[in-house]
Amino acid sequence: MITGAQVRAAKSLIRWSGSDLADQAGVSLSSIRRIEAFDGVPDSASVKVLHAIQQAFEDAGVEFIGSPEEGPGVRLKLKKIAFLRNELSSLKIV
């Protein structure tokens, strides 16, 4: 299970707005806002909604680490970091 704090952190990590996340996860913006209001696992959110949010983040390269009880966090997957570095190195500055 993911936590509200992880949702906030993941959004920040990949620079998604609440609307971006809602679109990618296929859930309402109000559901996103309710989940973000919690630090721990939101008791009012359905497992289906939390799974959809987690899947959207994972598809975007976010990895969830720890557990809700011990050290929950987020980081970019190594493959995603390598891809982003490659993309940045190919950019030409004019």
trRosetta pair geometry for C-beta under 8 A, 3 or more apart (Angstrom, degrees):
i j d omega theta_ij theta_ji phi_ij phi_ji
1 41 4.8 25 135 -118 132 131
1 47 7.8 -78 -105 -122 99 82
1 50 6.2 0 -147 151 76 153
1 68 5.6 -13 83 -37 100 134
2 6 4.8 -118 -171 79 94 137
2 7 6.4 104 137 -53 122 84
2 41 7.4 129 87 -109 30 81
2 50 5.8 179 41 -172 93 102
2 53 6.8 -124 60 95 145 112
2 54 5.1 173 -23 -82 136 108
2 64 5.8 -96 -101 -124 102 150
2 68 7.6 157 -155 -76 13 99
2 72 7.7 129 -150 -161 55 129
3 6 4.6 102 55 3 78 100
3 7 7.2 -135 99 -5 46 84
3 38 7.0 -123 -173 114 74 100
3 39 6.6 -6 170 148 121 43
3 40 5.3 -76 -134 -158 112 28
3 41 5.5 -78 -100 -66 69 52
3 42 7.9 128 -153 -20 47 71
3 68 5.2 139 -60 -122 107 89
3 72 5.0 76 11 132 131 167
4 7 5.5 -50 -151 32 37 115
4 8 6.5 36 152 -17 67 102
4 35 5.2 -175 -105 157 86 62
4 36 5.3 138 -165 -133 98 20
4 37 6.3 -80 -153 59 153 34
4 38 3.5 148 -15 74 144 73
4 39 5.8 -69 66 -76 108 10
4 40 6.9 23 19 55 96 24
4 41 7.8 164 -15 -110 78 15
4 42 5.6 88 -55 -49 107 102
5 8 5.8 -52 -150 37 34 111
5 9 6.2 31 153 -17 66 109
5 38 7.8 -90 -26 112 70 62
5 39 4.8 30 -45 -156 112 61
5 40 7.5 14 -1 -64 106 27
5 72 6.6 112 77 95 113 123
6 9 5.6 -55 -142 41 32 111
6 10 6.0 34 158 -21 67 107
6 64 6.0 42 -171 -129 143 103
6 72 5.3 -86 -58 156 115 115
6 73 6.9 170 -107 -146 93 9
6 74 5.4 126 -156 -44 83 107
7 10 5.9 -53 -142 36 26 109
7 11 6.4 30 156 -21 61 106
7 21 7.7 84 -170 -161 98 160
7 32 7.4 -173 170 -157 137 76
7 35 5.5 59 8 124 170 114
7 36 5.5 -116 97 -88 123 74
7 53 6.3 -15 -113 161 113 140
8 11 5.9 -56 -152 33 28 112
8 12 6.5 24 153 -15 62 109
8 36 5.3 106 -68 -143 94 96
9 12 5.8 -60 -152 39 31 110
9 13 6.1 37 152 -28 67 107
9 73 6.9 -81 117 -155 164 57
9 74 4.8 162 109 27 114 121
10 13 5.4 -49 -144 30 32 117
10 14 6.7 -3 168 11 65 104
10 16 7.8 -9 125 35 76 120
10 57 4.7 -11 173 -134 145 139
10 62 4.7 54 -144 -154 109 159
10 64 7.7 -33 -74 -83 130 84
10 74 4.6 -154 -77 -131 81 169
11 14 7.1 -81 -152 52 23 82
11 15 7.8 54 161 -123 56 5
11 16 4.8 -100 -145 68 72 91
11 17 7.4 63 -170 -124 116 7
11 18 7.3 4 -137 -75 150 53
11 20 7.9 136 -141 69 93 111
11 21 5.9 -54 -101 -52 106 135
12 15 7.2 21 -168 -79 31 44
13 62 6.3 114 85 -109 137 109
13 74 5.8 -129 -18 113 154 124
13 75 7.6 -162 -140 -127 152 24
13 76 6.6 -172 167 -55 123 86
14 57 7.5 175 11 -140 142 78
14 60 5.4 58 -154 142 169 130
14 61 7.0 136 -95 63 129 99
14 62 6.3 -91 -29 -59 128 110
14 76 7.8 127 -74 -93 91 99
16 20 3.8 -136 -161 89 90 133
16 21 5.1 104 136 -52 133 84
16 24 7.4 -59 -143 7 145 139
16 60 7.5 -8 -50 -173 135 172
17 20 4.7 108 47 -1 70 100
17 21 7.2 -137 93 0 42 85
18 21 5.8 -56 -152 38 33 109
18 22 6.2 35 151 -21 67 107
18 29 5.4 81 138 -148 109 93
18 32 4.8 152 -159 112 94 142
18 33 6.4 31 -149 -64 148 80
18 36 7.5 -77 -105 -21 112 151
19 22 5.5 -52 -143 36 32 113
19 23 6.3 33 157 -19 65 105
19 29 6.0 -13 -92 -97 61 123
20 23 6.0 -60 -153 37 27 109
20 24 6.2 18 156 -12 65 112
21 24 5.9 -60 -142 42 30 106
21 25 5.8 10 166 -4 68 117
21 32 5.5 122 93 -121 122 141
21 53 6.7 27 176 -137 110 91
21 56 6.5 122 -154 111 67 145
21 57 7.8 5 -129 -65 101 87
22 25 6.3 -66 -135 48 21 98
22 26 8.0 164 169 -13 51 3
22 27 5.7 -106 -140 78 67 65
22 28 6.2 -15 -147 168 121 16
22 29 4.5 -50 -65 -74 159 64
22 31 7.5 129 -115 54 97 94
22 32 5.3 -96 -69 -24 92 136
23 26 7.7 20 179 -69 25 42
24 56 4.0 115 125 -158 104 124
24 59 7.5 -166 178 70 115 124
24 60 7.0 7 -173 -48 158 124
25 32 7.8 137 47 -79 141 107
25 49 7.8 63 151 -165 127 63
25 52 4.4 103 -176 136 92 95
25 53 4.7 6 -123 -91 152 52
25 55 7.2 124 -124 64 80 85
25 56 4.0 -87 -76 -24 76 147
26 52 5.8 -98 58 -172 92 136
26 56 7.9 -179 7 -69 74 125
27 31 4.7 -84 158 70 115 142
27 32 6.6 135 99 -49 111 84
27 49 5.2 92 -117 -143 144 92
27 52 5.6 134 -39 95 114 137
27 53 6.6 -41 17 -62 144 89
28 31 4.6 103 63 -1 83 100
28 32 7.3 -142 102 -3 50 83
29 32 5.4 -49 -153 33 40 116
29 33 6.4 41 150 -20 68 104
30 33 5.6 -50 -146 36 35 113
30 34 6.4 39 154 -21 65 103
31 34 5.8 -53 -149 34 32 111
31 35 6.4 29 155 -17 65 107
31 45 6.8 101 -169 -121 94 99
31 49 5.5 -117 177 -159 140 142
32 35 6.0 -61 -152 38 29 109
32 36 6.2 26 154 -19 66 111
32 53 7.4 147 -105 -107 82 127
33 36 5.8 -56 -144 38 30 112
33 37 6.7 41 154 -33 61 100
34 37 5.8 -50 -159 17 32 117
34 38 8.0 22 150 -13 58 99
34 42 6.6 107 132 -162 85 152
34 44 6.1 -87 161 89 128 127
34 45 6.7 158 105 -70 111 95
35 38 6.4 -62 -170 30 40 105
35 42 4.8 -118 -125 -7 63 154
35 45 5.2 42 -90 -68 100 146
35 49 7.5 -157 -61 129 134 119
35 50 7.3 158 -123 -94 138 81
35 53 7.1 -132 105 -50 173 171
37 42 7.6 80 63 -105 80 121
38 41 7.2 -37 133 102 143 13
38 42 4.2 177 13 -83 152 82
38 43 7.9 152 -104 4 154 66
40 68 5.9 77 -161 -175 82 108
41 50 7.9 16 -153 -119 90 153
41 68 4.9 -9 -40 -135 107 154
42 45 4.3 64 92 0 118 111
42 50 7.6 -178 50 -81 99 116
45 49 5.1 -116 -174 78 96 125
45 50 5.4 104 127 -52 125 98
46 49 4.7 95 59 5 85 100
46 50 7.1 -156 93 -2 45 86
47 50 5.7 -57 -146 41 34 110
47 51 6.1 35 155 -21 67 108
48 51 5.9 -56 -147 37 26 111
48 52 6.4 28 154 -21 62 106
49 52 5.7 -53 -148 34 31 112
49 53 6.5 30 153 -17 64 105
50 53 5.8 -55 -149 36 32 111
50 54 6.3 32 153 -18 66 108
51 54 5.6 -54 -144 39 32 111
51 55 6.1 33 156 -21 66 107
52 55 5.8 -54 -145 37 28 112
52 56 6.5 32 154 -22 62 105
53 56 5.8 -53 -150 32 30 112
53 57 6.6 26 154 -13 63 106
54 57 5.9 -59 -153 39 31 109
54 58 6.2 29 153 -18 67 110
54 64 6.5 -35 -143 -27 104 145
55 58 5.6 -55 -142 39 31 111
55 59 6.2 35 156 -21 65 105
56 59 5.8 -54 -149 35 28 112
56 60 6.6 19 152 -12 61 110
57 60 5.7 -65 -152 42 33 108
57 62 3.9 -50 166 55 96 134
57 64 7.5 78 102 -50 134 99
57 74 7.6 -72 171 -137 140 133
58 61 7.8 119 -173 -17 30 8
58 62 6.0 -87 -80 67 37 75
58 63 7.2 70 -118 -94 78 45
58 64 7.5 -57 -75 -8 97 96
60 80 7.9 61 140 -126 48 147
61 76 5.5 8 141 -152 105 84
61 77 5.1 -124 -164 29 69 100
61 79 7.5 -134 -130 82 98 81
61 80 3.0 101 -151 -104 129 157
61 83 7.8 -124 -105 48 143 129
62 74 5.5 -16 -171 -167 107 116
62 75 7.6 143 -156 76 61 26
62 76 6.6 -56 -103 -103 47 49
62 77 7.3 -37 9 -21 1 87
63 74 6.8 146 76 -159 49 61
63 75 5.3 -24 61 68 101 76
63 76 7.0 67 10 160 93 10
63 77 4.9 117 -42 -74 111 75
64 72 7.5 -22 -173 -160 92 84
64 73 7.7 154 -160 85 51 42
64 74 5.9 -31 -104 -101 54 76
65 71 7.3 -50 124 130 91 99
65 72 7.4 145 87 -157 57 38
65 73 4.8 -21 66 68 101 90
65 74 6.8 170 17 -93 86 21
65 75 6.1 23 -13 8 128 104
66 70 5.8 -144 -166 103 96 64
66 71 3.6 -142 -120 103 133 78
66 72 4.4 -149 94 -89 123 30
66 73 5.3 83 7 13 126 80
67 70 5.0 35 52 45 97 82
67 71 7.2 55 33 58 60 71
67 72 6.4 -79 94 -75 20 82
68 72 5.5 24 -106 -63 35 134
76 80 4.9 -122 179 86 100 120
76 81 5.0 119 111 -60 125 91
76 84 7.7 -35 179 4 155 140
77 80 4.5 88 62 5 85 107
77 81 7.2 -154 92 -9 43 84
78 81 5.5 -51 -148 33 36 113
78 82 6.4 35 155 -17 67 103
79 82 5.8 -54 -149 37 32 111
79 83 6.3 35 151 -21 64 106
80 83 5.5 -52 -147 36 33 114
80 84 6.3 32 154 -18 65 105
81 84 5.8 -56 -148 37 30 109
81 85 6.4 31 153 -19 65 105
82 85 5.7 -53 -147 36 31 111
82 86 6.3 32 154 -19 64 107
83 86 5.7 -57 -151 36 29 112
83 87 6.3 30 152 -19 65 106
84 87 5.5 -52 -146 36 33 113
84 88 6.3 32 155 -18 65 106
85 88 5.8 -57 -147 38 30 110
85 89 6.2 27 156 -19 65 108
86 89 5.9 -56 -144 36 29 109
86 90 6.5 23 157 -17 62 109
87 90 6.1 -64 -153 35 28 107
87 91 7.2 41 149 -36 61 97
88 91 5.8 -43 -159 9 38 116
